[in-house]
Structure formats: C-alpha cells, structure tokens
C-alpha cells in the first residue's frame, strides 16, 4: 500500500468559467480509509478521477507513495477502481470477471487460481464462480466488483459510491462488511459518497467538499463535535443542527450570557439531540407548540414552533399523540458559535467562556 498526497489541485474545463476544484490539499496515509463527502456537484468524483488518472488536473500535484504521478496513465498507477455501476462484463462468469485483470498482466495460472479461491472465500462468492452477473443479486454483483479490485493487491483502492444501488437494509449491512474487509487487508482507501452515515461510520478521516473547495478535514468525531463552519454543521448530523441568529435567540427568550451577550453578530448552533424536553413546565425553560411528531422507535423527533421559529429536537421519550405543548432548553456546553460574517466556527463555546 502507499500514501496519497494531494497538493493545491485545481480543475477547470475549457469554455466553462466555473472552477470545479479549487486549491485542494490533503493527505491519505498508508492504510487509511478516507471519504470524500459532499453534496452532488461538489467535485468529489472529479477529484477521484484525477487521482485515478482518468482526468487531468489544471494545476497542482498528486503523489502516490512519494512519486509524482502527473502524466502517468491509469494502468500504471497501481490503483483499483470500484464504480457505482460495478462495470462487470455481462457475458463473463464471476470467476472470469474477477481474474481478468490478472490474466492481462500475465500472472501464472496457478497463482491466479489461488488468489481467486482466497478472495472469493473471504467475500462469500466461492459458490457463485460459474454464474453470470445477470444471475446475481445487487449485493452479490457489488462483492464481485470488490473482489476484482482486491485480487490485484493494488497500492490504493478508489471507490465511487459503490453502495448507492443497494437497498437501505443491504447498504447498512454492506458498509460494515466493507469496513472490516479493508481493515483486514490494510488497504489505503479513498471513498466517494454523498451519504454522511457511510462516511461517519466507515472512515478514519473525512474530507468535506462544497462548491469545489474543502470545508473541513478531520476524523468523524472532530467533524461532528467541532464543525468548521455552518455548512459542515448542518451537513453532518440527522436531523441537522438548528442554527439560530443572536436576534432569534433573543426572540425565544433564551438568556444571552457570556459570549452570547457580546455585541458582535453570530449564529448559534445546537443539535437536536442536545435539546432537553419536558411535557410539563419547568422554571427557565422555553415553551413551544408541537408542529410535528416523528416516532422512529428508539427516539422521537419533534419539530417545535416557538416565537415564529421551528426547532428540531430528538428525545428518547415516547411522546403522547395528543400532547401539543412542550418545554425545552439547550445544553449550553454543546452550543456552537459561528461568525455572522462568514459562518466560520468561533473557537470559544459559550459555557467555556462563562466559566473563564
């Protein structure tokens, strides 16, 4: 395996004034699982294609194992690509789809057979070797595509939304299998997804992109606990973080103490799970009307209307259907402040500043 380093990579297309990627820089360490996460059109697939050599950057450098791969064709970069549509040959058997790359590289037949046996047993495909792709389920085709990548023993694995064609239950099962699989083979993985749950549960590190720019690079916990800006704060987390301006906090009647009392403009973020709820009045708590109640089993998601604002909350309480009023308060230690000017996170949390 090998590390991958991206340095100041930008991409524009001739005749298109929009910059698809702008000054992208980050490192993927040897054996690390890194997700490129962002909404559709943010540039994550373009970046993956540049790393693979399928597209060429307008500026910047890509190095693999310390070697600048600018101008190096895809076949010579020693990378394995798993596409969203799996790209299996329909008239080939599972065995032939998996082994084709080794045959083209003139690997001895005995070694090919050993590798096919080992990888298909690991992925539970050994009983499907003679089937054609049309006779496989979506999950089985996905595992064949992975087997074809794994059997090559490449330096780097590149995966472009490989689970998007699976149903929700199979996707949930497969992402856990993928995480364990790549830990087992100690693979260096770059994984493109727009699904925050995939990125949060599978990754060692996440690169969040928006409009062709990096918004934040960090571990899942770092990104969740300390989002770099309002975009990251609202993109990560389901339901998304509530963002309230200073004026809106005042309209709610929330006490403006510590940094909240400063004269500067800011936005305050609080996640739905960091809001305490009560079915009865409590001193100092805010009051709201239940506009929507969404039971999910383990928790209930409430949308509360208060002072003209909608506040999303999560609770383990089983909310009675007829209960239309609720009282709530924010966990001050979990509030996050963002600049009113550019949305960047302010380093000091309200509770910490008050304690100081």
Buried (B, 14 or more C-beta within 10 A) or exposed (E): BBBBBBBEBBBBEEEEEEBBBBBBBBBBBBBBBBBBBBEEBBBBBBBBBBBBBBBEBBEBBBBBBEEEBEEBEBEEBBBBBBBBEBEBEEEBBBBBBBBBBBEEEEBEEEEBEEBBEBBBEBBEBBEBBEBBBEEBEBBBBBBBBBBBBBBBBBBBBBBBBBBBBBEEEBBBEBBEBBBEBBEEBEBBBBBBBBBBEBBBBBBBBBBBBBBBBBBBBBEBEBBBEBBBBBBBBBBBBEBBBBBBBBEBBBBBEBEBEBBBEEEEEBBBBBBBBBBEBBEEEEEEBBBBEBEEBEEEEEBBBBBBBBBEBEBBBBBEBEBEEEEEEBBBBBEBEBBBBBBBEEBEBBEEBBBBBBEE
